[in-house]
Amino acid sequence: RGLCSQGQFPITQNVTVVEGGAANMTCRVDYNDNTSLQWSNPAQQTLFFGDKKALRDNRIELVRASSQELTIRIGDVSLSDEGQYTCSLFTMPVKTTKAFLTVLGVPGRPEITGFTKPAMEGDVITLMCSTPGSKPAANIRWFRNDKEVQGTKELNATGKSFTVRSSLQFQVDRRDDGVAYTCSVEHVSLSNPYMTTEVLEVHYAPHLEITHSLIIPQEGQYLKLECVSIGNPIPEPVLWSKDGGELPDIERMIVEGRELTITTLNKTDNGTYRCEASNHLGTSSAEYILFVYDPNALGQHGPDHALIGGVVAVVVFITLCLIIVLGRYLARHKGTYLTHEAKGAEDAPDADTAIINAEGNHVHAEEKKEYFI
């Protein structure tokens, strides 16, 4: 009898559904003597009494009705459907059980604003990512390439849902050129985050460097100089000059794009070579000082290197010898000192006599020192 009365209470469970989805609300009893079950909404309007529909709402339909179960389905669920639903068992007195319907608001696809294309190096820009319609409020995360960076979050409630915004402010430099900034929206209603990415384009002034193909240019060789330029837009054209003027020998000094090749080097090629390039943000230049060596003179300098190497080897050898001699001298001196100090103690019949004899030797030694002084 106790089990029967306990079974008379309706059994329900809370339901969570994504906005736009369908929610099944089930109410059942373990024991029933043909007493009717009823579902009502948070406004206490009856939805179904047994298998009879009581509210005109095309979204609500009957799934199963029996003496032990009443299941209804609410389709195209909206945020306004959220709340506490009541299942009633019409015994005397009426017994009720509550079930809460939670409706998740799906966030809208994120959008990034604030990108200026292109941005100029040194500009301070603010990127804004926003997503509307989430419930509970969505979480926005920023990534610079694959590394997470912290933004500033802002929430605005619109009815039961939220519009979430996150801003990211920073000063642009050339390292931001080509960097992908990603806004990621995470929410309990999403199996995978929504993401949107923008790639930043940064314009910056040029920087030039000259690379060279020879370490020691010699007469008769050919030399290739390349003007390596960094800048956006790419600085061009590259202009080559020598000693402040035009290249003097265009037959041997060949310019191809960013490269200057000098064939059959000779002493007249000595001087300062300069490349220069510009974009709309500025001009940059780089210089290379060329000194052409005589191969015969270089050969004469060969023994100098050998001589220097020999001198260094001799110095190292002498230093090692001095260290060894000094080490042996110190070791021998220390051994002699200990031997003299212990003299007179080794023949003593016992420890006390040994100490006295050793002290006596110290006294005699002092007397000797005073005598010689």
C-alpha positions as CSV (number, residue, x, y, z in Angstrom):
1,R,0.0,0.0,0.0
2,G,2.9,2.3,0.8
3,L,4.4,1.6,-2.6
4,C,1.2,2.3,-4.3
5,S,0.7,5.7,-2.6
6,Q,4.3,6.6,-3.3
7,G,3.8,5.6,-7.0
8,Q,0.9,8.0,-7.2
9,F,3.3,11.0,-7.4
10,P,4.1,12.0,-11.0
11,I,7.7,11.5,-12.1
12,T,9.2,14.1,-14.4
13,Q,12.7,15.3,-15.4
14,N,14.2,18.7,-16.4
15,V,14.8,19.2,-20.1
16,T,17.4,21.3,-21.9
17,V,16.9,22.2,-25.5
18,V,18.6,24.4,-28.1
19,E,16.5,27.3,-29.4
20,G,14.7,26.2,-32.5
21,G,14.8,22.5,-31.5
22,A,12.1,20.3,-30.1
23,A,11.6,19.3,-26.4
24,N,9.8,16.2,-25.2
25,M,8.2,16.6,-21.8
26,T,7.4,13.2,-20.2
27,C,5.3,12.6,-17.1
28,R,4.6,9.1,-15.8
29,V,3.3,7.2,-12.7
30,D,4.3,3.8,-11.6
31,Y,0.8,3.0,-10.4
32,N,-2.5,4.5,-11.7
33,D,-6.1,3.6,-11.3
34,N,-7.3,5.4,-14.5
35,T,-6.7,8.9,-13.0
36,S,-5.9,11.6,-15.6
37,L,-2.5,13.3,-16.1
38,Q,-2.2,16.9,-17.2
39,W,0.7,19.1,-18.5
40,S,0.5,22.9,-18.0
41,N,3.0,25.6,-19.0
42,P,4.8,28.2,-16.8
43,A,1.8,30.5,-17.2
44,Q,-0.4,27.7,-15.7
45,Q,-2.2,27.2,-19.0
46,T,-3.2,23.6,-19.6
47,L,-1.5,22.1,-22.6
48,F,-2.9,18.6,-22.6
49,F,-5.4,16.9,-20.3
50,G,-4.9,13.2,-21.0
51,D,-5.0,12.9,-24.7
52,K,-7.1,16.0,-25.2
53,K,-5.3,19.2,-26.4
54,A,-6.3,22.2,-24.4
55,L,-4.2,25.1,-25.8
56,R,-4.2,26.1,-29.5
57,D,-0.6,26.1,-30.3
58,N,0.5,24.2,-33.5
59,R,4.0,23.7,-32.1
60,I,2.7,21.5,-29.3
61,E,1.6,17.9,-30.1
62,L,0.8,14.7,-28.3
63,V,3.5,11.9,-28.4
64,R,2.0,9.3,-26.0
65,A,-1.0,9.2,-23.6
66,S,-1.8,6.3,-21.4
67,S,-2.9,5.7,-17.8
68,Q,0.7,5.7,-16.7
69,E,2.3,8.3,-19.1
70,L,1.7,11.6,-20.8
71,T,4.4,12.8,-23.2
72,I,4.1,15.9,-25.3
73,R,6.5,17.6,-27.7
74,I,7.1,21.3,-28.1
75,G,8.5,22.1,-31.5
76,D,10.5,25.2,-32.7
77,V,11.3,26.1,-29.1
78,S,11.9,29.8,-28.4
79,L,13.5,31.5,-25.4
80,S,10.0,32.5,-24.2
81,D,9.1,28.8,-23.7
82,E,11.7,28.5,-20.9
83,G,10.3,28.0,-17.4
84,Q,8.7,25.6,-15.0
85,Y,6.2,23.2,-16.4
86,T,3.8,21.2,-14.1
87,C,2.5,17.7,-14.4
88,S,-0.6,17.0,-12.3
89,L,-2.2,13.7,-11.3
90,F,-5.9,14.3,-10.6
91,T,-6.2,12.3,-7.4
92,M,-7.8,13.6,-4.2
93,P,-5.9,15.8,-3.4
94,V,-4.2,16.6,-6.7
95,K,-0.5,15.7,-6.7
96,T,1.9,17.8,-8.9
97,T,5.5,17.6,-9.9
98,K,7.6,20.3,-11.6
99,A,9.9,20.1,-14.6
100,F,12.1,22.9,-15.7
101,L,12.6,23.6,-19.4
102,T,15.9,25.3,-20.2
103,V,16.3,26.9,-23.6
104,L,19.8,27.6,-24.9
105,G,20.2,30.7,-27.1
106,V,22.5,29.8,-30.0
107,P,25.1,32.6,-30.5
108,G,25.2,34.2,-33.9
109,R,28.2,33.9,-36.2
110,P,31.0,36.3,-35.0
111,E,32.1,39.3,-36.9
112,I,35.4,41.2,-36.6
113,T,35.3,44.9,-37.2
114,G,38.0,47.6,-36.9
115,F,40.4,46.3,-39.5
116,T,41.9,49.0,-41.6
117,K,43.4,47.7,-44.8
118,P,46.2,48.4,-44.9
119,A,47.2,49.5,-41.5
120,M,50.3,51.7,-41.1
121,E,53.2,50.8,-38.8
122,G,52.8,52.7,-35.5
123,D,49.0,53.0,-35.8
124,V,46.9,52.0,-32.8
125,I,44.0,49.9,-33.9
126,T,41.0,48.3,-32.0
127,L,39.6,45.0,-33.3
128,M,36.0,44.2,-32.1
129,C,34.4,40.8,-32.3
130,S,30.7,40.5,-31.6
131,T,28.1,37.7,-31.4
132,P,24.4,38.2,-30.7
133,G,21.7,36.0,-29.3
134,S,23.5,33.7,-26.8
135,K,21.9,32.4,-23.7
136,P,23.7,31.9,-21.4
137,A,26.3,34.5,-22.5
138,A,28.8,33.1,-24.9
139,N,32.6,33.3,-24.3
140,I,34.9,35.0,-26.8
141,R,38.6,34.2,-27.2
142,W,41.2,35.9,-29.3
143,F,44.1,34.3,-31.1
144,R,47.1,35.9,-32.8
145,N,48.0,33.2,-35.2
146,D,47.8,30.2,-32.9
147,K,48.7,32.0,-29.6
148,E,45.9,33.2,-27.4
149,V,45.8,36.9,-26.5
150,Q,43.5,38.6,-24.0
151,G,40.7,40.9,-25.0
152,T,38.3,43.1,-23.1
153,K,34.8,41.6,-22.8
154,E,31.5,43.5,-22.8
155,L,27.9,42.1,-22.2
156,N,24.6,43.6,-23.3
157,A,21.3,41.9,-22.4
158,T,18.6,41.9,-25.1
159,G,15.5,40.3,-23.6
160,K,16.5,36.8,-22.4
161,S,19.7,36.6,-24.6
162,F,23.0,38.4,-24.7
163,T,25.1,40.2,-27.2
164,V,28.7,39.6,-26.3
165,R,31.6,41.8,-27.6
166,S,35.3,41.6,-27.1
167,S,37.8,44.2,-28.1
168,L,41.6,43.9,-28.8
169,Q,43.7,47.0,-28.9
170,F,47.4,47.1,-29.9
171,Q,50.0,49.2,-31.7
172,V,50.8,47.9,-35.1
173,D,54.3,47.1,-36.2
174,R,55.9,45.3,-39.1
175,R,55.8,42.0,-37.3
176,D,52.0,42.1,-37.5
177,D,52.1,42.1,-41.3
178,G,50.4,38.9,-42.5
179,V,49.3,37.8,-39.0
180,A,46.0,36.1,-38.7
181,Y,43.7,37.4,-35.9
182,T,41.0,34.9,-35.0
183,C,37.8,35.4,-32.9
184,S,36.5,32.2,-31.4
185,V,33.0,31.9,-29.9
186,E,32.4,29.1,-27.4
187,H,29.0,28.1,-26.1
188,V,27.3,25.2,-24.5
189,S,24.9,24.9,-27.5
190,L,27.8,24.5,-29.9
191,S,29.7,21.2,-30.4
192,N,32.5,23.2,-32.0
193,P,33.3,26.9,-31.6
194,Y,32.3,29.4,-34.2
195,M,35.4,31.1,-35.6
196,T,36.2,34.0,-37.9
197,T,39.6,35.2,-39.0
198,E,41.1,38.3,-40.5
199,V,44.6,38.7,-41.8
200,L,46.3,42.0,-41.0
201,E,48.2,43.9,-43.7
202,V,50.7,46.4,-42.4
203,H,52.6,48.9,-44.6
204,Y,56.0,50.0,-43.3
205,A,59.0,51.9,-44.5
206,P,61.8,50.0,-46.3
207,H,65.1,48.7,-44.8
208,L,67.9,47.6,-47.1
209,E,71.0,45.5,-46.7
210,I,73.7,44.5,-49.3
211,T,74.9,40.9,-49.4
212,H,78.1,39.9,-51.3
213,S,79.3,36.7,-52.9
214,L,83.0,37.1,-52.0
215,I,84.6,37.5,-48.6
216,I,88.0,38.6,-50.1
217,P,87.5,39.9,-53.6
218,Q,90.5,39.4,-55.9
219,E,91.5,40.8,-59.2
220,G,90.1,38.8,-62.1
221,Q,87.2,37.4,-60.1
222,Y,83.5,38.4,-60.5
223,L,81.5,39.8,-57.6
224,K,77.8,39.7,-57.1
225,L,76.1,42.2,-54.8
226,E,72.4,41.8,-53.9
227,C,70.3,44.6,-52.4
228,V,68.0,42.8,-50.0
229,S,65.0,44.9,-49.2
230,I,62.4,44.6,-46.5
231,G,59.3,46.8,-46.7
232,N,55.6,46.9,-47.6
233,P,54.8,47.7,-50.3
234,I,58.0,46.2,-51.7
235,P,60.4,49.1,-52.3
236,E,61.4,49.5,-55.9
237,P,63.0,50.2,-58.2
238,V,66.5,49.6,-56.8
239,L,69.0,52.2,-57.9
240,W,72.8,51.4,-57.8
241,S,75.5,54.0,-57.6
242,K,79.3,54.2,-57.0
243,D,81.0,56.9,-55.0
244,G,77.9,59.1,-55.3
245,G,77.7,58.9,-59.0
246,E,76.6,56.5,-61.8
247,L,78.2,53.2,-62.3
248,P,81.3,53.9,-64.4
249,D,81.6,50.8,-66.5
250,I,78.2,49.5,-67.6
251,E,79.8,46.8,-69.7
252,R,81.4,45.0,-66.7
253,M,78.9,46.3,-64.1
254,I,75.6,44.5,-64.9
255,V,72.4,45.4,-63.0
256,E,69.6,42.8,-63.1
257,G,66.7,43.8,-60.7
258,R,68.2,43.9,-57.2
259,E,71.6,42.4,-58.2
260,L,74.8,44.1,-59.3
261,T,77.4,41.9,-60.9
262,I,80.9,43.2,-61.5
263,T,82.9,40.9,-63.9
264,T,86.7,40.7,-64.0
265,L,87.5,42.7,-60.9
266,N,90.4,45.2,-60.9
267,K,91.8,47.9,-58.7
268,T,89.7,50.6,-60.5
269,D,86.6,49.0,-59.0
270,N,87.6,50.0,-55.5
271,G,85.1,52.3,-53.9
272,T,81.7,52.6,-52.1
273,Y,78.7,51.0,-53.8
274,R,75.2,52.1,-52.7
275,C,71.7,50.8,-53.4
276,E,68.6,52.8,-52.8
277,A,64.9,52.0,-52.9
278,S,61.6,53.7,-51.8
279,N,58.0,53.1,-51.1
280,H,55.3,55.6,-50.2
281,L,56.4,55.5,-46.5
282,G,60.0,56.4,-47.1
283,T,63.4,55.8,-48.7
284,S,66.3,53.6,-47.5
285,S,69.8,52.8,-48.7
286,A,72.7,50.5,-47.9
287,E,76.4,50.7,-48.7
288,Y,79.2,48.3,-49.4
289,I,82.9,49.2,-49.5
290,L,84.8,47.2,-52.1
291,F,88.5,46.7,-51.9
292,V,90.0,44.4,-54.6
293,Y,93.0,42.4,-53.5
294,D,96.1,41.4,-55.5
295,P,96.2,37.6,-55.5
296,N,100.0,37.7,-55.4
297,A,100.1,40.0,-52.4
298,L,97.7,37.7,-50.6
299,G,100.1,34.8,-51.2
300,Q,102.9,36.7,-49.5
301,H,100.8,37.2,-46.5
302,G,100.4,33.4,-46.1
303,P,103.6,32.8,-44.0
304,D,102.5,35.6,-41.6
305,H,99.6,33.5,-40.5
306,A,101.8,30.5,-40.0
307,L,104.3,32.6,-38.0
308,I,101.5,33.9,-35.7
309,G,100.3,30.4,-35.2
310,G,103.7,29.2,-34.3
311,V,104.2,32.0,-31.8
312,V,100.9,31.3,-30.1
313,A,101.8,27.5,-29.8
314,V,105.2,28.4,-28.2
315,V,103.5,30.7,-25.7
316,V,101.0,28.1,-24.7
317,F,103.7,25.4,-24.3
318,I,105.8,27.7,-22.1
319,T,102.8,28.6,-19.9
320,L,102.0,24.9,-19.4
321,C,105.6,24.1,-18.4
322,L,105.6,26.9,-15.9
323,I,102.4,25.7,-14.3
324,I,103.8,22.1,-14.0
325,V,107.1,23.3,-12.5
326,L,105.3,25.6,-10.0
327,G,102.9,22.9,-9.0
328,R,105.8,20.4,-8.3
329,Y,107.7,23.1,-6.3
330,L,104.7,23.9,-4.1
331,A,104.1,20.2,-3.5
332,R,107.7,19.5,-2.5
333,H,107.9,22.7,-0.3
334,K,104.7,21.7,1.6
335,G,106.1,18.1,2.2
336,T,109.4,19.5,3.6
337,Y,107.5,21.9,5.9
338,L,105.5,19.0,7.3
339,T,108.5,16.8,7.8
340,H,110.4,19.5,9.8
341,E,107.4,20.3,11.8
342,A,107.0,16.7,12.9
343,K,110.7,16.1,13.6
344,G,111.2,15.0,17.2
345,A,107.7,13.8,17.6
346,E,108.1,10.6,15.6
347,D,110.6,9.0,18.2
348,A,108.5,9.9,21.2
349,P,107.4,6.9,23.4
350,D,103.9,8.4,23.9
351,A,101.6,11.2,22.7
352,D,102.4,13.7,25.4
353,T,106.1,13.4,24.9
354,A,105.5,13.8,21.1
355,I,103.7,17.1,21.7
356,I,106.4,18.4,24.0
357,N,109.2,17.4,21.5
358,A,107.3,19.0,18.7
359,E,106.8,22.2,20.7
360,G,110.5,22.1,21.6
361,N,111.5,22.0,18.0
362,H,109.3,25.1,17.4
363,V,111.1,26.9,20.2
364,H,114.6,26.0,18.8
365,A,113.5,27.0,15.4
366,E,112.5,30.4,16.7
367,E,115.8,30.7,18.5
368,K,117.7,29.9,15.3
369,K,115.7,32.5,13.4
370,E,116.5,35.1,16.0
371,Y,120.2,34.1,16.0
372,F,120.5,34.4,12.2
373,I,118.6,37.7,12.3
